[in-house]
Amino acid sequence: MPEGDTLHRTADRLRPALVGRPVVAVEVPRSAVPVPVPGETVTAVRAVGKHLLVDFDGGLSLRTHLRMTGSWHLARPGERWRRPRHLLRARVGVADWDALCFSAPIVELVATDRLSGSVGPLSHLGPDLCLDDSAAPEVVESCVERMSGIRGDTPIGDVLLDQRVACGVGNVYRSEVCWAEHVHPWTPLEQVDAGTRRRLVERAGRQLRANLGPGRRTTVPGGLAVYGRRGEPCRRCGTPVRSRVGGTLARVAYWCPRCQPDPVRG
């Protein structure tokens, strides 16, 4: 599943092509809601956590969540698409560009004002750690407070993935953040003190915001510390990195057994 930084980069790529331009065609093949009509203007393209939103001045927004399969592409009118048409889930066409969403499992048109409402499709989300203001102490503290609503036996790695706590962290960053803070990803939340919880949130925000620009994602000099590096030496101590699928979400995590001792298995 794309991390929050990927969605923000995608929004940054689509924004210059779409914002301020009238649409010539909007397609949402599986939508029961009438689509924006030609002549309506795209007013914003934005990411909120792992959701990508395209706002129209007629009062609707296109919300997509890519999960593991979806992607957005830009193509010139008449240019061959990178994916076949039967995988198209949304198209926003302006005079010079087609913005194309393929294979996303969540695609819907929703009233724009519902997106900021207390019962809207984004109302459950925590602060977006990709945003600059998420570094503020009060925002970090609110994320820590949100953790108190999660069962104490939930692994901290899964807590970091919980978008109700904070938006943006995916499988890559939960492994990288836990490594950076010397915390095993399967440590039960109840064994993680408030100070460590706070440092994990702060670290996650710093890593996400550092990767909003172009280029390869990095969290340490040379790339990533542990994610995808099973059997390779830890960049801190040289011990072979381990990985396994586990936790309440049955997702793979990576860690250094020396730098991040398992408090459950020893």
C-alpha positions, 0 to 999 in steps of 0.5 A: 500500500502506498505510504503517505509521501507517495500520495503527496508526491502524486498530488504534486504531480497532478496539481499543475496539470489540473488545477484551475482548468475546466474539465472536458470530460470526467469518467467514473465508470462505477459511480452512481453519482452524476459526474462533474460536467464539462466546464466545471473547474478543478479547484484543488488536488490534495492528499489527506493521508493515503487518500487523494482528492480532486475537488471541483467547483460544482461542489463535488470531490473525487476521492480515491484510495489506492491500497495495494493495486491502484495508481494515477497517471498523466497522459496527453489526449490521444496518447496511449495509456499505460494500463488497459481501459477495463482497469480505468476507475476514474478519468479527469480530462482537461484540454492538455491532460488526462489524469487517469486512475487505474485499479483503485479499490476505492473511488467515489464522488462525494460532496466536498463539504462532507470531507471536512465534516464530523461524519464524513469519509475522512472524519476518522483520520488522525493528523497527516504526518506529511504536513509541516504543522504535524511537527507541532508538539500539540499535534504530536501529543494528540497522536499519542493520546489517540493511541490510548484508545487502542488495545494494549496488546496491539503491537506497536508496529500495527499502532503506527499503521493505524490511520486513526492515530496518524495518517501516512505511515505504511509498512515501509515507515513502520519498520524504519521508524521502529528501527530508528527508535530501537523498538521491536515492531511486535512490542505490545503497546502497553509496554511502550511508554509515553515518551517512546510513543511520542518519539515514534510519532515525531520520527515518522513525521520527520521521515515522511516529510523528508521524502516528499520531494523527487528521488528514491525514498531514504531514511538513512544514508544510502537508502533504507535501514531495514525494510526489504533488507532481510539477511543483510547487515544492520546499518547500525550494528551489522547483525543480519536483518530479520523479517516475518509476517505477524501482528494483528494485520498479518503484515511483514515487518523488518527489524534488527534482532540486536538493536531491537530485542523482542520483549515477548520472545526475548 
